């Protein structure tokens, strides 16, 4: 056993040992069994290392050198005045707030929900109505990809639960604010989210990850999404956390016949951030569209992994991701489209484009197609380039400074992704963020 593997195993053991058994956490039998099985499986997993293909380009050695403590109690002392600057005020939303992965009712606004919509904290729902999620928990994340997914399941504490019954079209967006802060010691924050849309149901979900100050923590979040026949979900995922934080977000999506999923993910913060999408098509004529933007600078790593499985015929997917790298930033993009033998008439297109603003930045881009069907329309590609000197010269010749010219060109590059978000105030906030991060 090498030193790094030993360090990672010790890291995992100390986290499990630190987890406090909550005397009020006894849940339904099916839930306890799932959690216990995950705890046992943790012992069988090989901890991530650079020899594994899944972690080949991801250097997480520094993660295992930090001692994290699982969050046991909800942080209730925080007030609305402490966080209201992060609220989206220009649109009317249902708001659910999680602090350090725990649901905080007094900061949330989930009253007056339409009939047939259940929205609340996962922990509370397990106590009051566990049966409503019994058939869905683990439906999308039926198999664990790595030790972090198992760790999330083994130590499930709280998160988001959303269930929309058949035929209900939720007009008002749902805003989920994940606020993380660590005061005395680095924390392991592990929200677990479950969202189920019934047949012909539709909704907009805005998922935000932020932090206060320079909090040091690991946010190991896992989201399961189940879209039944003809369901439609518009999902925005925005990450702008502390510059000393680690973020690992795993999204598991299960799509049934003729369902439509549109996602736009923006990743700006964190010392190390990794976002994973695992998509499975369960029936024909489903469509999945993923768009992503990552910006990465000094002392930062941004990592996106896509696993799109076309196992049935007549489904479509598009994946369009862009990166802006500056300073000594490092990014990884690893996208796989798998088309099974019986998945005829599949249409799938994958693109990754990167804009390098410095010679010290680094990108590892690995788009992949694995096709076993013969009647498909599939493509993949990647590009890496710099700002065109002619474009900068053109803008400067019209009285625009070099700094402003670079920001304008970067905004144009990022705009294709940002414009997929159809909420104007969020677009404006993201454009400001892009300007802020481009400093050279």
C-alpha positions as CSV (number, residue, x, y, z in Angstrom):
1,X,0.0,0.0,0.0
2,X,1.5,3.3,-1.0
3,X,1.6,6.3,1.2
4,X,-1.1,8.3,-0.6
5,X,-3.5,5.4,-0.5
6,X,-2.9,4.9,3.2
7,X,-3.4,8.6,3.8
8,X,-6.7,8.6,1.9
9,X,-8.0,5.5,3.8
10,X,-7.1,7.1,7.2
11,X,-8.9,10.3,6.1
12,X,-12.0,8.3,5.3
13,X,-11.9,6.4,8.6
14,X,-11.5,9.5,10.7
15,X,-14.6,11.0,9.1
16,X,-16.7,8.0,9.7
17,X,-15.4,7.7,13.3
18,X,-16.2,11.3,13.9
19,X,-19.8,11.0,12.7
20,X,-22.1,11.3,15.8
21,X,-25.1,9.0,16.1
22,X,-28.1,11.3,16.4
23,X,-30.6,9.8,18.9
24,X,-33.4,11.5,17.0
25,X,-32.3,10.1,13.6
26,X,-34.1,6.8,13.6
27,X,-35.8,6.6,10.2
28,X,-37.9,4.2,8.1
29,X,-36.5,0.7,7.8
30,X,-35.8,1.0,4.1
31,X,-33.8,4.2,4.7
32,X,-31.7,2.8,7.5
33,X,-30.9,-0.3,5.4
34,X,-29.8,1.9,2.5
35,X,-27.5,4.0,4.7
36,X,-26.1,0.9,6.5
37,X,-25.3,-0.8,3.2
38,X,-23.4,2.3,2.0
39,X,-21.4,2.3,5.3
40,X,-20.4,-1.3,4.6
41,X,-19.5,-0.5,1.0
42,X,-17.2,2.2,2.0
43,X,-14.8,-0.5,3.2
44,X,-14.7,-2.0,-0.2
45,X,-13.9,1.1,-2.3
46,X,-10.5,2.0,-3.4
47,X,-9.9,5.5,-2.4
48,X,-9.3,7.9,-5.3
49,X,-5.8,8.1,-6.8
50,X,-4.1,9.3,-10.0
51,X,-3.8,5.7,-11.3
52,X,-7.6,5.5,-11.7
53,X,-9.0,6.7,-15.0
54,X,-11.8,8.6,-13.2
55,X,-9.2,10.6,-11.2
56,X,-6.3,10.6,-13.6
57,X,-6.2,14.4,-14.0
58,X,-7.6,15.4,-10.6
59,X,-5.0,16.0,-8.0
60,X,-6.8,15.8,-4.7
61,X,-3.8,15.0,-2.5
62,X,-4.3,18.1,-0.4
63,X,-7.9,17.1,0.4
64,X,-6.7,14.1,2.3
65,X,-4.4,16.2,4.4
66,X,-7.3,18.1,5.9
67,X,-9.2,16.8,8.9
68,X,-13.0,17.3,8.3
69,X,-15.7,16.9,10.9
70,X,-19.2,15.9,9.7
71,X,-22.0,18.5,10.5
72,X,-24.2,17.2,13.2
73,X,-26.4,20.1,14.2
74,X,-28.2,22.7,12.2
75,X,-26.8,26.3,12.3
76,X,-29.9,28.2,13.5
77,X,-28.1,31.3,14.9
78,X,-27.8,32.8,11.4
79,X,-30.4,35.4,10.6
80,X,-31.9,36.7,7.4
81,X,-29.9,39.9,7.7
82,X,-26.7,37.8,7.5
83,X,-27.6,36.3,4.1
84,X,-30.3,38.5,2.4
85,X,-27.6,40.0,0.1
86,X,-27.6,36.6,-1.5
87,X,-31.3,36.4,-2.1
88,X,-32.7,36.9,-5.7
89,X,-35.0,39.8,-5.1
90,X,-36.0,40.7,-8.7
91,X,-38.1,37.5,-9.2
92,X,-40.6,35.7,-7.0
93,X,-39.4,32.3,-6.0
94,X,-40.1,29.6,-3.5
95,X,-36.9,29.7,-1.4
96,X,-35.3,26.9,0.6
97,X,-32.2,27.6,2.6
98,X,-29.6,25.1,3.8
99,X,-26.8,26.2,6.1
100,X,-23.9,23.7,6.2
101,X,-26.2,21.2,4.5
102,X,-29.1,21.5,7.1
103,X,-32.5,22.9,6.3
104,X,-33.3,26.2,8.1
105,X,-37.1,26.8,8.1
106,X,-37.0,30.4,9.4
107,X,-34.8,31.5,6.5
108,X,-36.9,29.7,3.9
109,X,-40.1,30.6,2.1
110,X,-42.0,27.5,1.0
111,X,-45.5,28.5,2.1
112,X,-48.6,28.5,-0.1
113,X,-47.3,25.6,-2.3
114,X,-49.8,24.4,-5.0
115,X,-51.7,21.3,-4.2
116,X,-49.7,18.3,-5.4
117,X,-46.3,19.9,-4.7
118,X,-44.1,18.7,-1.8
119,X,-41.1,20.9,-1.0
120,X,-39.0,20.9,2.2
121,X,-36.1,19.5,4.1
122,X,-35.1,15.9,3.5
123,X,-34.7,15.2,7.2
124,X,-38.1,16.6,8.2
125,X,-39.8,14.7,5.4
126,X,-38.2,11.4,6.5
127,X,-39.8,11.9,9.9
128,X,-43.2,12.9,8.8
129,X,-43.8,11.3,5.4
130,X,-41.0,8.8,4.6
131,X,-43.4,6.8,2.4
132,X,-43.6,9.7,-0.1
133,X,-40.0,9.1,-1.1
134,X,-39.7,5.4,-0.4
135,X,-39.8,4.3,-4.1
136,X,-37.6,7.1,-5.3
137,X,-34.6,7.3,-3.1
138,X,-31.7,5.7,-4.9
139,X,-33.7,5.4,-8.1
140,X,-31.3,7.6,-10.1
141,X,-28.1,6.9,-8.1
142,X,-28.7,3.2,-8.0
143,X,-25.0,2.5,-8.2
144,X,-22.1,4.5,-6.6
145,X,-19.4,5.7,-8.9
146,X,-16.8,6.3,-6.2
147,X,-16.2,6.6,-2.5
148,X,-17.5,10.1,-2.2
149,X,-21.0,9.1,-3.4
150,X,-21.1,6.3,-0.9
151,X,-19.9,8.6,1.8
152,X,-22.8,11.0,1.1
153,X,-25.3,8.1,1.4
154,X,-23.6,6.6,4.5
155,X,-23.9,9.8,6.4
156,X,-27.1,11.3,5.0
157,X,-28.3,14.0,7.4
158,X,-30.4,16.5,5.5
159,X,-31.0,18.2,2.2
160,X,-33.8,19.0,-0.2
161,X,-36.9,17.0,-1.1
162,X,-39.1,18.0,-4.0
163,X,-42.0,16.0,-5.5
164,X,-44.4,17.3,-8.1
165,X,-47.4,15.2,-8.9
166,X,-48.6,14.3,-12.4
167,X,-49.6,17.2,-14.7
168,X,-48.7,20.0,-12.4
169,X,-46.7,22.9,-14.0
170,X,-45.1,24.9,-11.3
171,X,-44.9,28.5,-12.6
172,X,-42.8,30.0,-9.8
173,X,-39.1,29.0,-9.7
174,X,-37.7,27.1,-6.7
175,X,-34.5,28.7,-5.3
176,X,-32.3,26.5,-3.2
177,X,-29.5,28.4,-1.4
178,X,-26.7,26.3,0.0
179,X,-24.7,28.5,2.4
180,X,-21.6,27.0,3.9
181,X,-19.4,28.5,6.6
182,X,-16.8,27.0,8.9
183,X,-15.7,28.9,12.0
184,X,-13.7,26.7,14.4
185,X,-12.7,23.7,12.2
186,X,-13.0,22.4,8.7
187,X,-16.4,20.8,8.1
188,X,-17.7,18.0,5.9
189,X,-21.0,19.3,4.5
190,X,-23.1,16.7,2.7
191,X,-26.6,17.8,1.5
192,X,-28.6,15.1,-0.2
193,X,-31.2,16.2,-2.7
194,X,-34.1,14.2,-4.2
195,X,-36.3,15.8,-6.9
196,X,-39.1,13.8,-8.6
197,X,-41.3,15.2,-11.3
198,X,-44.4,13.2,-12.2
199,X,-45.8,12.6,-15.6
200,X,-46.2,15.9,-17.6
201,X,-45.0,17.9,-14.6
202,X,-42.7,20.9,-15.1
203,X,-40.6,23.2,-12.9
204,X,-37.6,25.5,-12.7
205,X,-35.0,24.8,-10.1
206,X,-32.2,27.3,-9.2
207,X,-29.5,25.6,-7.1
208,X,-26.9,27.9,-5.6
209,X,-23.8,27.2,-3.6
210,X,-22.2,30.1,-1.7
211,X,-20.2,30.7,1.4
212,X,-19.4,33.5,3.9
213,X,-15.8,34.7,4.2
214,X,-12.9,32.4,3.6
215,X,-14.6,29.3,5.1
216,X,-12.6,26.0,4.8
217,X,-14.8,23.0,4.2
218,X,-15.6,20.1,1.9
219,X,-19.1,20.3,0.3
220,X,-19.8,16.7,-0.9
221,X,-23.3,17.1,-2.3
222,X,-25.4,14.6,-4.2
223,X,-28.6,15.3,-6.2
224,X,-31.0,12.7,-7.6
225,X,-33.4,13.8,-10.4
226,X,-36.2,11.7,-11.7
227,X,-38.2,12.8,-14.7
228,X,-41.2,10.7,-15.5
229,X,-42.9,10.5,-18.9
230,X,-43.3,14.0,-20.5
231,X,-41.9,15.8,-17.5
232,X,-39.7,18.9,-18.0
233,X,-37.1,20.4,-15.7
234,X,-35.2,23.6,-16.2
235,X,-32.2,23.4,-13.8
236,X,-29.6,26.1,-13.0
237,X,-26.7,25.2,-10.9
238,X,-24.5,28.1,-9.7
239,X,-21.3,27.6,-7.6
240,X,-19.4,30.5,-6.2
241,X,-17.9,29.3,-2.9
242,X,-14.9,30.2,-0.8
243,X,-11.5,30.3,-2.3
244,X,-10.4,27.8,0.3
245,X,-13.3,25.4,-0.1
246,X,-13.5,22.0,-1.8
247,X,-16.7,21.2,-3.7
248,X,-17.8,17.9,-5.1
249,X,-21.2,17.9,-6.7
250,X,-22.7,14.7,-8.1
251,X,-25.9,14.9,-10.2
252,X,-27.7,11.7,-11.1
253,X,-30.4,12.0,-13.7
254,X,-33.0,9.4,-14.7
255,X,-35.1,10.3,-17.7
256,X,-38.3,8.5,-18.8
257,X,-40.1,8.7,-22.1
258,X,-40.3,12.1,-23.8
259,X,-39.0,13.9,-20.8
260,X,-36.9,17.0,-21.3
261,X,-34.0,18.2,-19.0
262,X,-32.2,21.5,-19.5
263,X,-29.3,22.4,-17.3
264,X,-26.9,25.3,-17.1
265,X,-24.0,25.0,-14.7
266,X,-21.7,27.9,-13.7
267,X,-18.6,27.1,-11.6
268,X,-16.6,30.0,-10.4
269,X,-15.4,29.5,-6.8
270,X,-13.6,27.0,-4.7
271,X,-10.0,26.0,-4.4
272,X,-11.0,22.7,-5.9
273,X,-14.4,22.1,-7.5
274,X,-15.6,19.0,-9.3
275,X,-19.0,18.6,-10.9
276,X,-20.3,15.3,-12.2
277,X,-23.3,14.6,-14.4
278,X,-24.5,11.0,-14.7
279,X,-27.4,10.7,-17.2
280,X,-29.4,7.6,-18.0
281,X,-32.2,7.4,-20.6
282,X,-34.8,4.9,-19.5
283,X,-37.2,5.2,-22.4
284,X,-37.4,6.6,-25.9
285,X,-37.7,10.2,-27.1
286,X,-36.2,11.8,-24.0
287,X,-33.9,14.9,-24.4
288,X,-31.1,16.2,-22.2
289,X,-29.2,19.5,-22.7
290,X,-26.2,20.4,-20.6
291,X,-24.5,23.7,-20.8
292,X,-21.6,24.8,-18.6
293,X,-19.2,27.6,-17.9
294,X,-16.1,27.4,-15.6
295,X,-13.6,30.1,-14.7
296,X,-10.4,29.2,-13.0
297,X,-7.4,31.2,-11.8
298,X,-4.5,31.1,-9.3
299,X,-4.7,28.3,-6.8
300,X,-7.8,26.9,-8.3
301,X,-8.9,23.7,-10.1
302,X,-12.2,23.3,-11.9
303,X,-13.2,19.8,-12.9
304,X,-16.3,18.7,-15.0
305,X,-17.1,15.0,-15.6
306,X,-20.0,13.9,-17.8
307,X,-21.3,10.3,-18.2
308,X,-24.1,10.3,-20.7
309,X,-25.6,6.8,-21.3
310,X,-27.8,6.3,-24.3
311,X,-29.2,2.8,-23.6
312,X,-32.5,3.2,-25.6
313,X,-33.4,4.4,-29.1
314,X,-34.6,7.8,-30.3
315,X,-33.1,9.9,-27.5
316,X,-31.0,13.1,-27.9
317,X,-28.4,14.9,-25.9
318,X,-26.2,18.0,-26.3
319,X,-23.3,19.0,-24.1
320,X,-21.7,22.4,-24.5
321,X,-19.1,23.5,-22.0
322,X,-16.8,26.5,-22.0
323,X,-13.8,27.4,-19.8
324,X,-11.9,30.7,-19.2
325,X,-8.5,30.1,-17.6
326,X,-6.3,32.9,-16.2
327,X,-3.3,33.1,-13.9
328,X,-2.1,29.6,-12.9
329,X,-5.6,28.1,-13.0
330,X,-6.1,24.5,-13.9
331,X,-9.2,22.9,-15.5
332,X,-10.2,19.3,-16.3
333,X,-13.1,18.4,-18.7
334,X,-13.8,14.7,-19.1
335,X,-17.0,14.0,-21.1
336,X,-18.2,10.6,-22.2
337,X,-21.2,9.8,-24.5
338,X,-22.0,6.1,-24.5
339,X,-24.4,4.7,-27.2
340,X,-25.5,1.1,-26.7
341,X,-26.1,-1.3,-29.5
342,X,-29.9,-1.0,-29.3
343,X,-29.9,2.8,-29.1
344,X,-30.6,3.4,-32.8
345,X,-31.6,6.9,-33.9
346,X,-29.5,8.5,-31.2
347,X,-28.4,12.1,-31.7
348,X,-25.7,13.3,-29.4
349,X,-23.2,16.2,-29.6
350,X,-20.5,17.2,-27.2
351,X,-18.3,20.3,-27.3
352,X,-15.7,21.8,-25.0
353,X,-14.0,25.1,-25.8
354,X,-11.4,26.8,-23.6
355,X,-10.0,30.4,-23.6
356,X,-6.5,30.7,-22.2
357,X,-5.6,34.1,-20.8
358,X,-2.2,33.2,-19.5
359,X,0.7,30.8,-20.5
360,X,0.7,29.5,-16.9
361,X,-2.9,28.1,-17.1
362,X,-3.5,24.4,-17.9
363,X,-6.4,22.5,-19.3
364,X,-6.9,18.7,-19.7
365,X,-9.8,18.2,-22.1
366,X,-11.0,14.6,-22.9
367,X,-14.3,14.4,-24.9
368,X,-15.2,10.8,-25.7
369,X,-17.7,8.9,-27.9
370,X,-18.3,5.2,-27.4
371,X,-20.8,4.0,-30.0
372,X,-22.1,0.5,-30.6
373,X,-25.2,1.4,-32.7
374,X,-24.9,2.1,-36.5
375,X,-27.8,4.5,-37.1
376,X,-26.8,7.6,-35.1
377,X,-25.8,11.2,-35.4
378,X,-23.0,11.9,-33.0
379,X,-20.1,14.4,-32.8
380,X,-17.6,15.6,-30.3
381,X,-14.8,18.1,-30.2
382,X,-12.6,20.4,-28.2
383,X,-10.7,23.6,-28.8
384,X,-8.1,25.6,-26.8
385,X,-7.1,29.1,-27.8
386,X,-6.2,32.6,-26.8
387,X,-7.8,36.0,-27.4
388,X,-7.2,37.2,-30.9
389,X,-4.7,40.1,-31.0
390,X,-6.6,41.5,-34.0
391,X,-9.8,41.7,-31.9
392,X,-8.1,43.4,-29.0
393,X,-6.4,45.9,-31.5
394,X,-9.7,46.6,-33.1
395,X,-11.3,47.6,-29.8
396,X,-8.3,49.6,-28.6
397,X,-8.3,51.5,-31.9
398,X,-11.7,52.8,-30.8
399,X,-10.5,54.1,-27.5
400,X,-11.2,51.1,-25.4
401,X,-8.4,50.1,-22.9
402,X,-6.7,46.7,-23.2
403,X,-8.2,45.6,-19.9
404,X,-11.7,46.5,-20.9
405,X,-11.3,45.0,-24.3
406,X,-10.2,41.6,-22.7
407,X,-13.3,41.7,-20.5
408,X,-15.6,42.4,-23.4
409,X,-14.2,39.5,-25.4
410,X,-14.4,37.2,-22.4
411,X,-18.0,38.2,-21.8
412,X,-18.8,37.5,-25.5
413,X,-17.2,34.0,-25.1
414,X,-19.1,33.3,-21.9
415,X,-22.3,34.8,-23.1
416,X,-23.3,31.8,-25.1
417,X,-23.6,29.8,-21.9
418,X,-24.9,32.5,-19.6
419,X,-27.7,33.4,-22.0
420,X,-29.2,29.9,-21.5
421,X,-30.3,31.2,-18.2
422,X,-33.6,33.0,-18.9
423,X,-33.7,35.0,-15.7
424,X,-32.3,38.4,-16.4
425,X,-31.1,39.3,-12.9
426,X,-29.1,36.1,-12.7
427,X,-27.6,36.8,-16.2
428,X,-26.6,40.3,-15.0
429,X,-25.0,38.9,-11.8
430,X,-23.0,36.4,-13.7
431,X,-21.8,39.0,-16.2
432,X,-20.5,41.0,-13.3
433,X,-18.8,38.0,-11.9
434,X,-17.0,37.3,-15.1
435,X,-15.7,40.9,-15.2
436,X,-14.6,40.6,-11.6
437,X,-12.5,37.5,-12.2
438,X,-10.8,38.8,-15.3
439,X,-8.1,40.9,-13.8
440,X,-5.2,40.6,-16.2
